[in-house]
Amino acid sequence: MGGPVGGTVIRSVVSIVCAVALLVFGASPASGQPSPVRTEIPVASSSPVTDVEASVVSVPAPLPPDALPHPVQCDYLSYLRYTSVDGPAKSADADRILVAQPGIFEGAGAFESVARNTVSAAAAQGSHIEFWALDRRSNCLEDHAGTQAALKTGDLKTATDYYYGGAEVDGKRFAGFADGASTAWLANQGIEQTLRDQYDLLRLELPDQQLRKEKVLCGGHSLGGFVTGYFAEWDFDGNPATLDDAGYNQCAGYFALDTIVKAGTPPLLRGIPDIELPAAVADPIAKLTGALDTALPVLRLPAVINPETTNLLAMAGVAARLDPNGINDLVDVLPNNLNIDATLRVLLSKDTVMAATGSPSVRTLFATNDAVLGALLDDNSQPFGFLQSSVGFIGAQPVTDKAFPTLPGMEALPVIGSALGDARKAAPAVYGDPLVVYTWNDYDSLDDSEQTARYTDSTSEVTSIAQLARSLAEPPLDFTEWYFPTTLATDLTQSGSTAIREHRLHRDGVERNPILTLQGTGGIELPPSGHPNDLPIVIQGYNHLDVLTAAQTQNNGRPEVVSTELARFAVTPG
């Protein structure tokens, strides 16, 4: 989730995952019809931030007539709307509206914590703002019936039976993960359609262009920063003389969460500028990538990154949300298939031998649901930087240095190190012993043992695992993204192609508004945006996901930094 597509991070991660898959295994839609009108439905939440409420909004916005066949629900745009409980009912009456583009493999639910914390922080300053977390149109293919039903019954088995056992939920069975012809239409869901969707949503929800210019702050996390950069430069009617439709005139300012607001391909190294290829070179490349987009409309790998595994993260969140101290509730019922087995071995093996042989099996570990979630996403375990948060550490059970799929010290290497995060990795040392059950200490409950001190301390832990589980489980537009369009990834590298160049008519669009950039010291390493109006702030101890998930109150007793700065920026941009 997150990570600047087209840049070093994604290429590094894909290369590592593919190599790992070869090592381990050798060379071998939502139900019902949507309403034809705008709908807004309140979201039930167990969030400790009680002065903020959320709703899921869906707005009719049909795809172009020449779009390939797609489900009717995909002719709607959806977002999570976060507001103060005592704020105005109409968005147009809010003091400011933050509109956020998600990162790669992220859905709107990824903004759950930072959105609530930001709206709450602004309210404490006497300002009623809103936070809109956008959901990409492709997420209409997802089926959350199982996870949402499990939250209602309070039983993870409701979800596991639905996704893995063929059980019904409200008379519906899981149809499997979409593929083939059912995803072919995603080949056209690239940067142009993504930007058009944001523009159309803003116009539909806030028809007054001058109001948008005064009140809307545009931004995003990770890939969302680059999408925002293109949005700022885009001309939506093709006429550079008419400026009401210019992207920068839909925004009063921009915000970047562990990213930069910039159109183009992320630089490979600090100090090396992005090079825009001439159309004579860029257009043939775009034609080749277009063929790839058609052949592989969904960006996926055989393991680790694909629809089944992104849903697995949501399921891990549900397990920890419902019963944090339950033992192996999810792992014991996961299907035994190549995808799941490879993913568990890639992410959780302690060394190369374990990954290659499957011995000991990851499934023989005894661990609480919190510990499983921590192993999947904590920066001391999760090997890939764009999937890391700082959510505490393993309890008193014995650990060893983790040496797969990376080796100790690799995080310090140039280029590739940025893809791995900056934390030392640990793995359980004992498997198959029911008397050794691995537990988890939350970010604010670390023990004072030498073992814990070897890997982390309270200054490096910022996200509550309980709230991370809630964010993964509760929002109806979920945290993870099953069907990320390949074409959006490839388009971001095609800034010089004719198809994109003809829309980038306002190359100074980013510079026309103030920017707030918030980056974690353990996040994705990127060079400065270079824009004179940028206000970069580096936050100690934060990883790539922490800028979205950090707890409202930090271990030093102070308010969370990202939401505090976003609220300040919302009250007074610039």
N, C-alpha and C positions, 0 to 999 in steps of 0.2 A: 504494500500500500504506500502510495507516494513514490517519490524518486523521479528525477528528471528524465523522461523518456528521450531517447536519441542521444543521450550523453553517456558518460563513462559508467554511471551506476548500473543502468539497465543492461548494458552490454556485458559488464563484468559479472553481474548476477546470473544472467542467462548462460554465460560461458561456464561459470562454476557449476550451476545446476545441471547443465547438459553433461559436463564431465563427470559429475558425481553420479548421475543416472547410469552412465556407461560403466562406471566402476562397480556400482552396486548390483546392476542387473545384466551387465554385458551388452553386446551390440544388438541384441534382440529388441410455463407462464401463469402468472397469477390467475386465480379462478374468477369466473363471473365476468360480466360486461360492465365497463365503467359507465358512469353517468355522463350524458352528453353536455353537462354544464360543469362549471367550476364547483369543486367540492372542498370542504375544509373540515377535517375530523380531529378532535382533540386526541392527544397521545397520553396514555396512562404512564406514569413514571414513578420509580422509587428513589429518584435523585434526592440527595440531601440539600440541593439548592432549591428551596421551596418557593422562592419569590419569582420564579420564572416558569412559564408554562409553554408547552409545545403543541403544535398541530401539524398534520400532514396535509398539504395543499396539492390538488391536482387540477390542471388547467387544460382545456381542449386546445390542441395545437397540432393539427394534422400534418403529417409528412407530405412532401411534394407529390403530385399525382403520379409521377414516374417512379416513385419508390417501389422497390421489390415487395412482394407479399409479406405482411407482418401482422401480428395480432392487433386487434382494435385498441387494446390498452396502450399500445406504443404510439398512438396518436395523441397522447397526453404528456405534458411536462409536470413533474412533481418536485416538491421541495419540502423540507422541514422548516417551519416558521417558529422561531423562538421569540417570545415577548415577555415583558414585565406583567405580573399578575394585575397590577393596577395601572398599566399603560393604556394607551388609546386602542379602540377596537379596530380602527382603520390604519393600515400601514402608512398611508399618505400623511397621517397625523403624527407619526413617530418623529422623534428628533433626528434620527439617522437610521439607515438600513445597511447592514453589512451583508453582501452577497458573495458567497464562497463557492469556488470551483474545487471539487475533490481531486486528490492525487490519483495515480494509477492504481487500479484494483481497489479503489475506495468508493463507498457510497456516501450518501448524505449523513448517515448515522455516525460516521467517523468524527463529525464536528460536535457530537452530543455534549461533551464536557466543556470544550472551549466556548461553545455558543452560550450555554447556560451561565458559565462563569462570567463571560463578557457582558451579557445583558444585566446580570446581577451587579457587577462592578459599576456599570454606568448608572444604574438606578441609585446606587449608594451615593453617586455624585449629583443626583437630582435630574438625571437625563433618562428619558424613556426611548431606548433604541430597540431595533429588531435585528435578528440574525437569521438570514435565509441560507440554509445548507442545500445546495442544488444536488439533484440526483440526475446522472446522465440518462438519456432516453433509453439506452440499451438495458438498463436495469429493469425495464418492464417485463423482461423474460424470466425474472427470478420468481421463485415460489417460496414464500416465507410462511406458508400455512402451518407447517410443522413446528417451527420455532415459536410462532405466536400462540399456537394452541398449547404448547408446553408451558408457556408463561401463565396461561389461564388455569391449567390443571395443576400447576406446581410440580409436575412430574416430567423429568427428562425423557422418560420412556415414551411419552406421547410423540415427541419429535423423532426419536430414533426408530420407533415403529413405523412412522410415516415415511421417513427418508430411506430406511434400510429394510423394513419388513413388509411393505405393501399394505399397511393399515390405512384406513380412511380417516380423514378429518373433515367433519361437516359434509359428509357424502362425497368427498373428493379423494382421489389417490394421486400420489406423486407420479408424474409422467416421465420422470428422468430428466437428465440435463440436456438442454437444447443443443442441437448440432445440425450439421448439414444444411438442408434447404431452409430450416426454421431460423437459421442465423445468417443466411446469405445477405439479407438486407443491411446488415451491419457494415458491409463493405463500403457503404456510402455515409457512414456516421463518423466522418472525419472532422477536421478542424472547422471547415466551413459550416457544416450542420450544427456542430457544437456551439459555435459562436452565434449562429442564427437562433438557436434555441434560447440562449441566454438573453439575447436582444428581444426576441419575441415575448419571452416571459416578463421581462421588465416592462415592455410596452403594454402588455395585457393587464398586469397587476398595478402599474403606475403609469397611466396614460399621459400624464403631463410631463413632457420632456424637460422643462425647466425644473420641475420638482425632482426628477431623477438626477439632474446635474447638481442640484443643491444638497440632496440627502443620501444618495447611494454611494457607498464605498465598495469597490470591486476588488476581489482578491482571491486567494486560494492557498492550498497546501501543495507543496511539491510540484507535480506536473501542473497543478492548477495555477501556479504562478506564471508559467509560460503560456498557458491558455489565456490568462488575463493580459499578458503582454501583447498577444495577437489581437485580443478584443480591443485594446486601447488604440491600435493602429488601423482597425478594420473600418471600411466604408460599406455600409449596408445597402445603399441604393446605387452604388457604382458611379455616383456623380460627386466628384470632389468639391464642387462648388456649393453643394447643399450640406450643411454641417450638423443639422439636428440629428442626423442618423449616424454621425461619426461615433465610434466606440468611446473615445475619451469624453464625449459630451453626454454620456450616460452615467458618468461617475464623477464624484467630487474628489476622490482620491483612491489610492490603491493600498492593499496590504498583502504581505508575502509571509507565509508561515513555513519556515525551513525551505525556502526557495527564493527566487528573485522574480520580479515582474519584468519580463523581457521576451520579446518575440525572437524566434530563431532556435538554433540548436545549442544546448548547453556546451560551453567550452570543455575540451578534454582536460586542460590543466589551467591552474591559476595563471593569469598573465597572458594567455593565448586567446585572442579575440575570436568570436564566432565569425566564420567566413561565409558570406552569402554567395553561393555559386551563381554564375551567369545562367540565364535561361537556356542557352545552348547546351550547357552541361546538366543543369538541374532537371530539365524536362525529360530527357531520356531516363534519368534515374527515377523520376516520378512515375514514368510509365512502367518501369520494372517493379517498383514497390506497389503500384496499383495492381499488378498481376498477383503479387503476394497477398495483398489485402483481399482479393477475390477468392484466392485459394484457401486462405486462413483468416476468415473474417473476425474470429475471436483470438486474441493474444493468449496463448496457453502453451504449457509445456507438458510432457508426459507425466511429470510429477511436480509437486510443490506449488506450482502456479497453474491452476485450472479451475473450472467451476466447482468440482467436487471438493477440492481442498480449501477454496475460499469459504465454502459453506461449512467446512469442518471447523474453521476458526469461530464462526458464529455459534456452532454447536458447543464448542468448548466454553464459550462465553455463557451460554444457557446453563450448562452443567455447573459452572462456578457461581453463577447468579442464584440458582435454585438451592444448591447444597455445596457450599465452598469446602466443607470438610468431608464430603462423601469420597469414597475411595474407588478409583477406576470406573466411575459410572459411565463415562463415554468410551474410554479405551476398550473396555471389555465387550462392547457391542459394535465396534467399528467393523465394517466388512473386510474380509481378507482378500483384497484384490491388489493388483500390481501398483496402482496409483497410490492407494493409502499406505501400503507397505513401504514403497519407495520414499514417500514423503516423510513418514515417521523415521526411517533410517537416515535420510539426508539431514533432517532437522535435529534429531535427538541422539544420534549415535555419539558415543564418547570418543571413538577413535576409528581409524581406517579399517582395522580388522573387524570391528563390530559392524560397520557399514557394509563391508564386502561380504561377510559371512552370515550376517543376521544373528550372530550369537555373541552375547546373550540377546534375546529378542527384546525390543523396546516394550513390547506388550507384557513382559513379565515383571516390569517395574511396578511396585506398589506405591501409589501417590494419590494425594487428595486432588480434588478437581481444581482447586486454586493452584496447586503445584504443577499440574498439567498445563494450565493456561500460562503460568509463569515460564515454564520450559519452552513454550511455543513462541512467546513474544518478548520476554525479558532480555535486556541487552547483555546479560551475563550467560545467556544460553542461545538465543536466536542468532544464527550466523550472519544474516543479511541485514545491513544497516537500515534499509527502507522498511523493515518490518519490526523495528526495535522500539521498545519503551522501557522505562526504568521503574519497575513495579515491586521492588523489594528483593528478597533473596531466599534461597532454600533454608529450611530450619536447621535443626541440630544434626541431621543425618549426614553421613560422610559423602564427600564429593572428591572429584579429581579434576585436573585440568582437562578441558575439552580440546581435542585435537582433530576434529573433523566437523565440517568439510574444510575448515581452515586450520592452520597451525598457529600456535602461540607466537605472537609478534607480528603476524601478517597485517594486523590492523594499523601498524605504523608505516606500512609501505605506501609510496606515492600512488595516486590514482586508484588502485584496487583497495587500498586501506579505507578510503571513504565509503566504499560499498559494504564494509564489514562492521562499521561502528568502531568505537574506541575502547570498549570495555573488555576486560579479561574474561574468558569463557570458562564455565564450570559445568560438569555433568555428574549425575549420580554415580556412585561407585559400587552400589550393591543392587543386584537384580535377583528376582525370584525368591526373596525372603519375606514372607508375610509379617514377620516381626519388625521389619525395617520399612516403615511407611514414610515416604517423603512428604513433608509439609511445607508451608510457605509463610514467611514473615512479610507482612505488607510494608510499603514504603516507609511508614512511620513507626514500624515495630521491629526494626532490625535488632538481632541480639548482639552482644559485645564479644563474641567469640573470635579467636584468631582466624578461624576458617572464614567467617564472613568478612573480616577486615582484609583478608588476602585478595578479595575480589571487589569489594565495594564499601561505601560508607554512606551516612545519611545525606551528605551533600550531593550525592549522585543519584539519589532515589527521589522521584518527584510525582509519580503516578500511583494512585491507589488501585490495587488489583481488583478490589471490590467494585470500584466505579468503572474500571476497564471492562470487567465482565458485564456490568449493566449496559455499557455503551454497545458492546457486541451483541447483546441479547434483546434489548427492549425496543429500540426505535423500529417502526414498521418499514422505514427505508433504511436498510441495514448498513453496518459499518464496512463490510467487505463487498466487493463487486465481482460477480460471477463472470460477466461477459464483457470484458473490456475490448472495444473495437481496435483491431490491429491498425486500421487506417488512421486513427487518431495519433498513434505512436509514430507512424511513418510520416504523416503530414508535418509534424513538428520539426522534422529534419529537412523539409522541402521549402524553406523560406524564400528561395530564389526561383522556384518554379513559376511558370506563367499563371497557372491556376490559382496560386496563392498571392503572387506579386500583384495581380490586378485588383485585389481587394485591400492590400496594404497601402492605402493612399495617404495615410497620416502617420508618417514615420516618426514624428515628434509627439505622438499621442501619449506615450508614457510620461514624457518630460513635462507635459502640460498640467499635471496634477501632482500633489504631494504623495509620497510613498512611505509606508512604515514597513520595514523588513525586520523580522524576528527569526533568528537562527540559533539552533542549539549547538553547543560545543561538540556533542557527539552525533550530530545530524549529518546530512549530506553536505559534503564540502563543495561550495560553489564560489566563484569569484564575485566581487561586488558588482552590482548592476551597472555602475558607472553613471547613473542618472543624478543630476545635481540636487533634485528634490527628495532623494532617498534619505531615510533616517534609520540606518541599520543599528540593531541592538543584538548583541550576542549574549545568550543565556547559558550560564554555567550548569552543567549536569544534565542538560536536556538532550534526548535523542530525537530521531526523526518523527516518531509518533507522539512524543511527549508534548510537542507544541499544540497538539490537539487534545491530549488526554490528561494533562497534569492536574493534580488535585487543587481544589480551591484554596486550601491553606497548606503552605509548605512546611518542611521540617524546621525551618528557622522561625516559624511562627508568623511569617509575612504572607500577604496575599500572593496568589499565583501570578507570575510575571507576564505571560503572554496576554491573558485576559485583562490584566490591569492596564497594560500598554495599549491594547486594542480599544478598551473603553475610553482611555484618555484621548486617543486618536479620533475616536468617533465623536467625542464631545467637542474637540477642537482639532480638526485636521490641519496638518502642517506644523 
